């Protein structure tokens, strides 16, 4: 018995056609412009939030650092007959920087000073230079300044208020008397809320700095400037929450 084979013709491709009236697909110029505008608007909203968040984090870290350094100075005093660090006979630029070598062991640091001493480094430290045409180097990255952003209230120049080598118990109103602080409190300037951008001049009234007090408290305060004399050369006008003198 012979079977017949039925051949079924096969198409080798299928053809699809868009139904009449169906919407066109694609990314036209109008859609592109709308998308770009939306992304620009989103960036304008998000970017300032990110910048503020990072700035707040750096300020928080700085305040934590000052708290540790402030505590280290007080611990030094506890083990040295209640005497705060001496700054006389310190090498340039002065004992208000070199106090660090007297107290750093109380922060857990050993060995020679270096850029690894991060507890003494403000993340916003931009240093200072007499010649503003040259980019200042952060104090915490400079051996000249003992790799620290924070200074001791010990500028022992004639007529300058300070508490170097004082007995802690002899200091009147320790809740208002400065112990350690960002260098900017001597300007005053601000590394965290600068009114001069990245420039270090001019000094201005109410520049904000992180400071530590003799009673152990740390705060972010406004520093007085009379328009002529650097802030550290005298106690502020009435109405401010700090003073340099221990009397």
C-alpha positions in Angstrom: 0.0 0.0 0.0 1.5 3.3 -1.0 1.0 6.4 1.1 0.9 9.7 -0.6 2.7 12.6 0.9 0.8 15.8 1.2 3.1 18.8 0.8 2.1 21.9 2.9 3.6 25.1 1.6 5.4 27.0 4.5 6.0 30.8 4.6 9.5 31.6 5.7 8.6 34.9 7.4 5.6 36.6 9.0 4.8 40.2 8.3 3.2 42.4 11.0 1.7 45.6 10.2 0.6 48.4 12.6 -3.1 48.8 12.6 -4.4 52.0 11.2 -4.8 54.7 13.8 -2.4 53.1 16.4 -0.2 55.5 18.3 3.4 56.0 17.1 6.2 54.9 19.4 9.5 56.8 19.9 11.1 59.6 21.8 10.4 62.9 20.2 12.0 66.3 20.8 9.2 67.4 23.1 9.5 64.4 25.4 13.3 64.9 25.5 13.0 68.5 26.5 10.4 67.6 29.2 12.7 64.9 30.6 15.7 67.2 30.7 13.7 69.9 32.4 12.4 67.4 35.0 16.0 66.1 35.7 17.3 69.6 36.1 14.5 70.4 38.5 15.2 67.3 40.5 18.9 68.1 40.7 18.1 71.7 41.8 16.0 70.2 44.7 18.3 67.3 45.7 21.7 68.9 45.4 21.3 71.5 48.1 19.9 68.9 50.4 22.9 66.7 49.9 25.3 69.6 50.3 23.6 70.6 53.6 23.7 67.1 54.8 27.4 66.7 54.2 28.1 70.0 55.8 26.2 69.0 58.9 28.1 65.7 59.1 31.4 67.6 58.9 30.3 70.0 61.7 29.2 67.0 63.8 32.5 65.3 63.4 34.4 68.5 64.2 32.4 69.0 67.4 33.1 65.4 68.4 36.8 66.0 67.8 36.8 69.2 69.9 35.0 67.3 72.7 37.8 64.7 72.8 40.6 67.3 72.7 38.9 69.4 75.4 38.6 66.3 77.6 42.2 65.5 77.0 43.3 68.9 78.2 41.3 68.6 81.4 42.7 65.1 81.9 46.2 66.5 81.5 45.4 69.0 84.3 44.0 66.3 86.6 47.4 64.5 86.5 49.5 67.7 86.7 48.4 69.3 90.0 45.3 70.8 88.3 47.5 72.9 86.1 46.6 73.5 82.5 49.3 73.2 79.8 52.3 75.5 79.9 53.0 77.3 76.6 56.1 79.3 77.5 59.4 78.4 75.7 57.4 76.5 73.0 58.8 76.6 69.5 57.2 78.8 66.8 54.3 79.4 66.1 53.7 79.1 69.8 52.4 77.0 72.7 48.7 77.5 71.7 49.6 75.0 68.9 52.2 72.9 70.7 49.9 72.2 73.7 49.0 69.2 71.5 52.2 67.4 72.3 51.4 67.7 76.0 47.9 66.3 75.9 47.7 64.0 72.8 48.4 60.9 74.8 45.0 61.4 76.5 43.4 61.0 73.1 45.2 57.7 72.5 47.9 59.1 70.2 51.6 58.2 70.5 54.7 59.0 68.5 55.6 62.1 66.5 52.8 64.4 65.2 51.5 63.6 61.8 48.5 63.8 59.4 47.2 60.6 61.0 46.2 62.5 64.1 42.7 62.8 62.8 41.2 63.6 66.2 42.9 67.0 65.9 41.7 67.6 62.3 38.6 69.6 61.4 37.2 68.2 58.1 36.6 71.8 56.9 40.0 73.1 57.9 41.3 75.3 55.0 44.2 76.8 56.8 45.3 80.4 56.6 47.9 82.3 54.6 49.2 85.9 54.9 49.4 85.9 51.1 46.0 85.1 49.8 47.4 84.7 46.3 48.7 81.3 47.4 46.3 78.6 48.4 46.5 78.1 52.2 47.4 74.6 53.4 45.1 73.2 56.1 46.6 73.4 59.6 45.9 69.8 60.2 48.1 68.9 57.2 51.0 71.2 58.2 53.9 70.2 60.4 54.5 73.9 61.1 51.2 73.9 63.0 51.7 70.4 64.6 49.0 68.9 62.4 46.1 70.4 64.4 43.1 72.5 63.5 42.4 73.2 67.2 44.3 75.6 69.4 44.6 76.1 73.2 43.5 79.3 74.9 47.1 80.0 75.7 48.3 82.9 73.5 50.7 84.3 76.2 51.7 87.6 74.5 51.8 90.8 76.6 48.3 92.0 77.3 46.5 89.0 75.7 44.0 87.1 77.9 44.7 83.4 78.3 44.6 80.6 80.8 47.9 78.8 80.2 49.4 77.2 83.3 46.4 78.2 85.3 44.9 76.0 88.0 41.5 74.9 86.8 40.0 75.8 90.2 41.3 79.4 89.8 39.3 80.1 86.7 36.2 82.2 87.3 33.1 81.1 85.4 34.4 78.0 83.7 31.2 77.6 81.8 32.1 80.7 79.7 35.9 80.5 79.6 37.3 79.0 76.5 39.7 76.0 76.7 40.3 74.8 73.2 38.8 75.9 69.9 39.0 76.0 66.1 41.7 78.4 65.0 38.9 80.5 63.4 37.8 81.7 66.8 41.0 83.8 66.8 40.0 85.7 63.6 37.1 85.5 63.7 36.2 83.5 60.6 34.2 80.3 60.0 35.1 77.1 58.3 31.6 75.7 58.5 29.4 78.7 57.7 31.8 80.9 55.9 30.7 84.4 54.7 33.8 84.7 52.6 33.5 81.4 50.7 37.0 79.7 50.7 38.8 83.0 51.3 40.2 83.8 54.7 39.8 87.5 54.5 38.4 89.7 55.7 37.6 88.9 59.4 34.0 89.6 60.3 31.8 89.9 63.3 29.8 86.8 64.5 32.0 84.3 62.6 31.0 80.9 64.0 33.5 78.4 65.5 33.4 75.1 67.4 34.8 75.7 70.9 35.3 73.8 74.1 34.9 75.4 77.6 36.7 74.8 80.9 33.6 73.1 82.3 33.8 70.5 79.5 31.0 71.8 77.4 31.4 72.1 73.6 29.4 74.4 71.4 29.2 76.1 68.0 29.2 79.8 68.8 29.4 83.3 67.3 32.7 85.2 68.0 32.9 88.9 68.4 34.9 91.2 66.2 35.2 94.9 66.8 36.4 95.6 63.2 40.0 96.3 64.2 41.5 93.8 66.6 41.7 90.0 66.3 39.1 88.3 68.5 41.6 86.7 70.8 43.2 89.9 71.9 40.4 90.8 74.3 37.2 89.5 75.8 34.0 90.1 73.7 31.4 92.8 74.1 28.5 92.1 76.5 26.0 89.6 75.2 28.4 86.9 74.0 28.5 83.5 75.6 32.3 83.1 76.0 35.5 84.8 77.2 39.2 84.2 76.8 40.3 85.5 80.3 40.0 83.3 83.3 39.3 86.2 85.6 
